[in-house]
Amino acid sequence: MTTWKNHFSQPLNVNDVSQTEIHTAEPLVSKPTTFRVQMSFKKLTHKSLGIDQIPAEIIKAGGRTLRSQIHELINSIWNMEELPEQWKESIIVPIYKKGDKTL
């Protein structure tokens, strides 16, 4: 596991995320709108599940109600200016195209 951590830490420029701080006088990005959340729903694809294990089909099937609740959640997080710890995690799956897969 350490090998993979080292392998991906440099290309992705990943350090300890908690140490990164940005100080600005004004927001870099405008507050998320209902329209932007709606457009994000439309862009969801049937890719593999994330850490939450929720398929895109279920999120899309939630319709206006779920879209509204997710928008409220995003705005709440935006106002607190703090991401949930789970959102800082990701899954990286290397895909081999050629060569020895054990290397």
N, C-alpha and C positions, 0 to 999 in steps of 0.2 A: 504494500500500500504506500509506503514511503517513496518508492520509486515513481509511482504515478503522481504523487503529490509534487515531487520535484520536477517531474516531466511537464506538468501543466502549470506550475507556478510561474515560470519565466515567460512562456509565450502569452499567457493571459495577464501577466503583470499583477499577479495576486499576492498581496501581502496580508497582514492582519487588517481586515476591513474596519475593525473597531478603532484603529488608530488614525484612520483617514478622516480629516476634518476639512470642510470648505467654509470659508468665511466670506460672505458677500453682503453688499448693501441692499440688494434686491434679488428676488427669486430668479433662478436661471431659466425656469420653465413655468409657464402659466398654470394656474390651478386646473385640475382635470374637470372637463365638462361632461355632461350627460352624453353629448354627441360622441366625444372621444371614447367613452366607455362602450357605447353602442358599436362604434367602428372596431374596437378591440374584440368584441364578441364575434363580429363577422369574420375576423381574421383567424379565429381559432381553427386549428386543423386537427385531424385525427392522428396526431403523432403519439408517441409513447407517453405514458403517464408521468407526471412529475412527482415530487416528494409527497404531495397531498393525496395522490392516488385517485384523483377525481377526473374521469374522462371528459373530454371537450363536449361530447354529445349531451352529457347531463347539464353542464353549464349552459349550453345553448338552449336546452329544453326548458330552462328556468324562466325564460321569457322576460317580460317587462318587470315583473316583481323581483326576480333575482338581479337583474341589471340595476335596478334602483338600489337594492341593498348593497351591492358591490360598490356602486358609486358612492353611497354614504360611507362605507368602510374606507374607501380610498381617500375621500375628503377628510375623514377623521384622522387618518394616518398622516395626510398632508399637513393638517393643522398642528398635529403634535410634533411633526418633523422628526419622527423616529420610526424606522422600519421594524416590523416584528422579526425576531431572531430567525424564525423558520423561513422567511423570505430571503434571507442572506445565504441560504444553502442551495446547492444545485447538484445535479447529477451529470457527470460527464462520461459518455460512453464512447471509447475509441472505436472507430470502424476501420478495419483492415482492408486495404485494396489489393495489396500484393505482398509477397514476401512471407517469411516465417512468422506465424501468428504468436509463437511463444516468446519472441523477442519483444 
